[in-house]
Amino acid sequence: MRQGQNALDVIDRVKAKLKEIEPGLPPGVKIVSTYDRSDLILRSIENLKSTLIEEITIVSIIILIFLWHIPSAIIPVVTIPSPSSSPSSP
């Protein structure tokens, strides 16, 4: 993997290539992966998403409580970055 590349994309391409060359291997030869960090990456992304949702909810509630004026509170709440707008690559 080259520096700056998306690790999940590289892992998926390697897995696809291994499946592609598997039928051409001699009988009895099998490729076994020893280190696959895709599960770790996916769990980390899921953890980040849930933490961001919690933080955005808490900040939104605090803003609404302190401003106590819904139209004025909507502006900072909307400008908080949402998890869907964050980059998908780690």
Phi and psi in degrees as a GROMACS rama.xvg file:
@    title "Ramachandran Plot"
@    xaxis  label "Phi"
@    yaxis  label "Psi"
@TYPE xy
-87.8127  155.676  ARG-2
-62.3392  133.239  GLN-3
90.9489  -4.71206  GLY-4
-85.0615  157.393  GLN-5
-76.0826  118.105  ASN-6
-62.2914  -39.7176  ALA-7
-64.7428  -39.2248  LEU-8
-63.4198  -43.0381  ASP-9
-64.026  -44.4594  VAL-10
-62.1636  -42.4292  ILE-11
-64.0123  -40.2719  ASP-12
-66.9219  -37.9244  ARG-13
-65.8177  -43.4417  VAL-14
-61.9755  -41.2375  LYS-15
-64.6853  -41.1966  ALA-16
-66.2462  -39.3444  LYS-17
-63.1568  -40.5161  LEU-18
-66.2575  -32.4918  LYS-19
-68.7099  -40.3348  GLU-20
-89.5134  -10.5629  ILE-21
-57.8008  -42.456  GLU-22
-64.1959  -24.2688  PRO-23
-85.8045  -1.51839  GLY-24
-75.5044  151.463  LEU-25
-62.0776  155.639  PRO-26
-58.1752  135.466  PRO-27
88.4406  -9.06992  GLY-28
-94.6004  130.046  VAL-29
-136.8  138.595  LYS-30
-94.0484  124.812  ILE-31
-118.359  125.781  VAL-32
-80.7396  137.726  SER-33
-106.08  -20.9177  THR-34
-141.263  107.246  TYR-35
-125.405  107.289  ASP-36
-94.6198  10.9871  ARG-37
-63.4924  -37.4829  SER-38
-64.784  -41.2329  ASP-39
-62.1945  -42.296  LEU-40
-65.2669  -44.7296  ILE-41
-64.614  -40.3687  LEU-42
-66.6598  -36.7344  ARG-43
-65.3945  -41.9278  SER-44
-64.516  -42.5042  ILE-45
-64.1922  -40.2864  GLU-46
-62.8143  -42.9467  ASN-47
-62.507  -43.5689  LEU-48
-60.7148  -46.4718  LYS-49
-66.4844  -37.5028  SER-50
-66.3078  -41.5082  THR-51
-62.8988  -41.263  LEU-52
-63.1247  -42.9183  ILE-53
-61.8522  -46.7857  GLU-54
-65.0826  -41.8897  GLU-55
-63.7303  -39.8852  ILE-56
-64.1132  -46.3348  THR-57
-62.9945  -46.7125  ILE-58
-62.9845  -40.7636  VAL-59
-62.5001  -43.4772  SER-60
-64.0444  -43.2475  ILE-61
-63.7659  -42.3218  ILE-62
-61.9513  -44.7421  ILE-63
-63.3224  -38.9374  LEU-64
-67.6539  -46.0264  ILE-65
-74.7948  -37.0008  PHE-66
-80.6756  -35.2936  LEU-67
53.6234  24.1521  TRP-68
-138.182  107.142  HIS-69
-54.6435  -50.6025  ILE-70
-59.1757  -37.5521  PRO-71
-72.7668  -29.6999  SER-72
-79.0256  -22.9788  ALA-73
-66.8108  -35.6885  ILE-74
-60.262  -53.184  ILE-75
-67.886  -31.7334  PRO-76
-66.1567  -40.1415  VAL-77
-71.1587  -32.2374  VAL-78
-78.244  -9.91126  THR-79
-68.0803  129.258  ILE-80
-63.5702  134.936  PRO-81
-90.885  157.61  SER-82
-60.3608  -29.2043  PRO-83
-72.5107  -20.7868  SER-84
-90.4962  -5.70723  SER-85
-78.3765  152.122  SER-86
-64.1567  144.218  PRO-87
-81.6491  -17.0839  SER-88
-89.5149  140.468  SER-89
